Amino acid sequence: MCAEARAGTVLAEKKRSMWKEIRRNRWAYVFISPFYILFLVFGLGPFLFSIYMSFSKWDGLGPIEIVGLKNFQFLFGPGGRVFWESIRNGIFLFVMYVPIMTFLAIVLAVILNSARVRGYRFFRTLLFAPYVTSMIAAGFVFQLLLVRDGGLFNIILEALGFAPVPWLDAEWPARVSLCLLVIWGWLGYNMVIMLAGLQTIPRELTEAAQIDGASPVQAFFRITIPLLRPVILFSAVLSTAGTFALFNEVMALTSINPGGPKDAVLTPFVHVYNVAFSDFRFGRASAMSYVYAILILVLTLFQNRFIGQKD
């Protein structure tokens, strides 16, 4: 009993000391409290509410009805066909443009990392400019360029003797059109990331390899790429999440037919938005969001395993 009494006394003393410290620093806590209040209201609060909603049925106006796992059962049943098609579309788009964009970003970064390239600062700015351009505006411009009748792309094709392509009216041409828009908008951003990674690699390593007889291409693939692997992984992870979360690009490019022909460019983010704010099924949309988040986590771990591994 004496030991328990001493332990209780020590614990009470620690609590008094803690509250005394809090009272002494009360103004510091007051000044940092806005961040935590805003985080609770706009961060943690919605996150916890969305978890609750994923097990509920709610149209935004009536009472919330608890339905258990029915939202998830719907997704993994016949009713979730459109959701899984949107996931498939995301995989198609990822395979179609991310490797090309990443490779182009690395090549352009290597070229513009050299001060011997005349006007390299101008070209860096020029390539980065699309990233700060409104993607909604760019999407509408691309829509005008790619329209079947009178679009600039088809005018050029016809002038070269080719048949016009239904860029926005057929499944695969629509996917190619979206990939072109995304590469145009995000290539400069990825190039800047690669450029930052290249500037951390000592030039002496490449120069020493070339002195030993390695060609510039060999030095690029044997030295630059391995040392750039963490940056490539970072870019790939961002591109993975960004591909499945494409929204502005899809809505702007396919505003006449949202999602494209036969939902060819319907991404998970667009589908979740439609279910939540067009069908007003907030519980089902929340369940889709968490399934989508788990899939992104799995893909990220996969990339970290096979891209981020050390030699």
C-alpha positions in Angstrom: 0.0 0.0 0.0 2.9 2.4 0.8 4.3 1.8 -2.7 0.9 2.4 -4.3 0.5 5.6 -2.2 3.9 6.9 -3.3 3.1 6.1 -6.9 -0.2 8.0 -6.6 1.6 11.0 -5.0 4.2 11.1 -7.8 1.5 10.9 -10.5 -0.4 13.7 -8.8 2.7 15.8 -8.6 3.4 15.3 -12.3 -0.1 16.4 -13.2 0.2 19.5 -11.0 3.6 20.3 -12.6 2.1 19.8 -16.1 -0.8 22.1 -15.5 1.5 24.7 -14.0 3.6 24.6 -17.1 0.5 24.9 -19.3 -0.7 27.9 -17.3 2.8 29.5 -17.5 2.8 29.1 -21.3 -0.9 29.8 -21.9 -0.3 32.7 -24.3 1.9 30.6 -26.5 -0.8 28.0 -26.7 -3.4 30.7 -27.5 -1.3 32.0 -30.4 -0.7 28.5 -32.0 -4.3 27.4 -31.4 -5.8 28.7 -34.7 -3.9 26.1 -36.6 -5.2 23.2 -34.5 -8.7 24.6 -34.5 -8.7 24.8 -38.3 -7.1 21.4 -38.5 -9.9 19.9 -36.4 -12.7 21.7 -38.3 -11.4 21.2 -41.8 -9.0 18.2 -41.5 -9.6 15.7 -38.8 -13.3 16.4 -38.5 -14.2 15.7 -42.1 -11.9 12.7 -42.2 -13.7 11.1 -39.2 -17.1 12.1 -40.6 -16.3 10.5 -44.0 -15.3 7.2 -42.2 -18.7 7.4 -40.5 -20.4 8.2 -43.8 -18.8 5.2 -45.5 -21.0 2.9 -43.3 -24.1 5.1 -43.8 -26.7 6.1 -46.3 -27.4 9.9 -46.7 -28.6 12.2 -49.4 -27.4 15.4 -47.7 -30.8 16.4 -46.5 -32.7 13.6 -44.7 -31.6 11.6 -41.7 -28.4 9.5 -41.8 -29.1 5.8 -41.9 -26.5 3.3 -40.8 -26.2 0.5 -43.3 -23.0 -1.2 -42.1 -20.9 -2.7 -44.9 -23.6 -2.4 -47.7 -21.7 0.4 -49.4 -18.6 -1.7 -49.7 -20.6 -4.8 -50.7 -22.2 -2.7 -53.5 -18.7 -1.7 -54.8 -17.5 -5.3 -54.9 -20.8 -6.5 -56.5 -22.3 -5.9 -59.9 -23.3 -2.3 -58.9 -19.6 -1.3 -58.6 -18.9 -1.9 -62.3 -18.5 1.8 -63.2 -16.1 2.4 -60.2 -13.8 -0.5 -61.3 -14.0 0.8 -64.9 -12.7 4.1 -63.6 -9.9 2.3 -61.8 -9.1 0.5 -65.1 -9.1 3.8 -66.9 -6.7 5.2 -64.3 -4.3 2.2 -65.0 -4.6 2.7 -68.7 -3.8 6.4 -68.4 -0.9 5.8 -66.0 0.7 3.3 -68.4 0.1 5.5 -71.4 1.7 8.8 -70.2 3.6 8.5 -66.9 6.7 6.6 -68.4 6.8 9.0 -71.4 6.5 12.1 -69.2 9.0 10.9 -66.7 11.6 10.0 -69.4 11.1 13.4 -71.1 11.4 15.2 -67.8 14.7 13.5 -67.1 16.1 14.2 -70.6 15.0 17.8 -70.5 16.4 18.2 -67.0 19.8 16.8 -68.1 19.9 19.1 -71.1 18.9 22.2 -69.2 21.1 21.4 -66.3 24.1 22.4 -68.4 25.1 26.1 -68.4 26.6 25.5 -71.9 23.0 25.5 -73.3 22.4 29.0 -74.5 19.3 30.5 -72.9 18.7 27.6 -70.5 17.0 29.8 -68.0 14.5 30.9 -70.7 13.7 27.3 -71.7 13.3 26.3 -68.1 10.7 29.0 -67.6 9.0 28.2 -70.9 8.6 24.5 -70.0 7.4 25.3 -66.5 4.9 27.9 -67.7 2.1 25.4 -68.5 2.1 24.2 -64.9 1.0 27.7 -63.6 -1.6 28.0 -66.4 -5.2 27.4 -65.6 -5.9 23.7 -66.5 -9.6 24.5 -67.1 -8.6 27.1 -69.8 -6.0 24.8 -71.3 -8.6 21.9 -71.4 -11.0 24.1 -73.4 -8.2 25.2 -75.8 -7.2 21.5 -76.3 -10.9 20.7 -76.9 -11.0 23.3 -79.7 -7.7 22.0 -81.2 -8.9 18.3 -81.1 -12.5 18.8 -82.3 -13.2 16.5 -85.2 -14.5 19.1 -87.7 -12.3 22.2 -87.9 -9.8 21.3 -85.2 -6.2 22.3 -85.9 -4.9 18.7 -85.4 -7.2 17.3 -88.0 -6.6 20.2 -90.4 -2.9 19.3 -90.2 -3.6 15.6 -90.7 -5.8 16.3 -93.7 -3.2 18.6 -95.2 -0.7 15.7 -94.9 -3.1 13.3 -96.6 -4.4 11.4 -93.5 -8.0 10.9 -92.5 -9.3 13.0 -89.6 -9.1 11.3 -86.2 -12.2 11.4 -83.8 -10.0 12.6 -80.9 -12.8 13.2 -78.5 -15.4 10.8 -80.0 -13.7 7.4 -79.7 -12.3 5.6 -76.6 -8.6 5.3 -77.3 -8.2 8.6 -79.2 -10.0 10.3 -76.2 -7.4 8.7 -73.8 -4.6 9.8 -76.1 -6.0 13.4 -76.1 -6.2 13.4 -72.3 -2.6 12.1 -72.1 -1.4 14.9 -74.4 -3.1 17.5 -72.2 -1.7 16.1 -69.0 1.9 15.8 -70.4 1.6 19.4 -71.6 0.5 20.6 -68.2 2.7 18.6 -65.9 6.0 18.0 -67.9 7.5 21.2 -66.7 6.7 20.4 -63.0 8.4 17.0 -63.2 11.3 18.5 -65.1 11.9 20.9 -62.2 11.8 18.0 -59.7 14.4 16.1 -61.8 16.5 19.3 -62.2 16.6 19.7 -58.5 17.7 16.1 -58.1 20.4 16.5 -60.8 21.9 19.5 -59.0 22.6 17.4 -55.9 24.7 14.9 -58.0 28.4 16.0 -58.1 29.6 16.7 -61.6 32.9 15.1 -60.8 31.3 11.6 -60.8 30.2 11.9 -64.5 33.4 13.6 -65.5 35.5 10.8 -63.9 33.5 8.2 -65.7 34.0 9.9 -69.0 37.8 10.2 -68.3 37.8 6.4 -67.7 36.3 5.9 -71.1 32.5 5.9 -70.5 30.4 7.6 -73.2 27.9 10.3 -72.2 25.0 7.8 -72.7 26.8 5.2 -70.5 27.4 7.8 -67.8 23.8 8.8 -68.0 22.4 5.3 -67.5 25.1 4.0 -65.1 25.6 7.0 -62.9 22.9 9.7 -63.3 19.8 7.4 -63.3 20.9 5.3 -60.3 21.7 8.4 -58.2 18.4 10.0 -59.4 16.3 7.0 -58.3 14.8 8.6 -55.1 13.7 11.6 -57.2 12.3 9.3 -59.9 10.4 7.4 -57.2 9.0 10.7 -55.7 7.9 11.8 -59.2 6.3 8.4 -59.9 4.4 8.3 -56.6 3.0 11.8 -57.3 2.1 10.9 -60.8 0.3 7.7 -59.6 -1.9 9.6 -57.2 -2.3 12.4 -59.7 -3.4 10.1 -62.5 -6.2 8.5 -60.5 -7.2 11.9 -59.2 -7.4 13.7 -62.5 -10.5 16.0 -62.4 -10.0 19.4 -63.9 -8.4 18.0 -67.1 -11.2 15.5 -67.6 -14.0 17.9 -66.9 -12.6 20.6 -69.2 -11.6 18.3 -72.1 -14.8 16.3 -72.1 -17.3 19.1 -71.0 -19.6 18.2 -73.9 -19.6 14.5 -72.9 -18.3 14.2 -69.3 -16.1 11.1 -69.0 -15.6 10.8 -72.7 -17.1 8.2 -75.1 -18.2 5.1 -73.1 -16.6 6.7 -70.0 -13.2 6.1 -71.6 -11.5 8.8 -69.5 -13.7 8.6 -66.4 -11.3 8.6 -63.5 -12.0 7.5 -59.9 -12.0 11.1 -58.7 -14.6 12.2 -61.3 -16.7 9.2 -60.6 -16.7 9.8 -56.8 -17.6 13.4 -57.5 -20.6 12.3 -59.7 -21.9 9.8 -57.1 -21.6 12.4 -54.3 -22.8 15.6 -56.0 -24.9 14.4 -58.9 -26.6 11.3 -57.4 -26.3 12.6 -53.8 -25.1 9.3 -52.4 -22.6 10.6 -49.9 -22.2 7.3 -48.1 -21.4 5.3 -51.2 -19.0 8.1 -52.4 -17.2 7.9 -49.1 -16.8 4.1 -49.3 -15.4 4.6 -52.9 -12.9 7.1 -51.6 -11.5 4.7 -49.0 -11.3 1.8 -51.5 -9.5 4.2 -53.9 -7.1 5.4 -51.1 -6.2 1.8 -50.3 -5.5 1.0 -53.9 -3.2 4.1 -54.2 -1.4 3.0 -51.0 -0.8 -0.5 -52.5 0.5 1.0 -55.8 2.8 3.3 -53.8 4.2 0.4 -51.8 4.7 -1.5 -55.0 6.6 1.4 -56.6 8.7 1.8 -53.5 9.6 -1.8 -53.6 10.6 -2.0 -57.2 11.8 1.5 -58.0 13.2 2.6 -54.6 15.1 -0.6 -53.8 18.9 -0.1 -53.4 21.5 -2.0 -55.5 
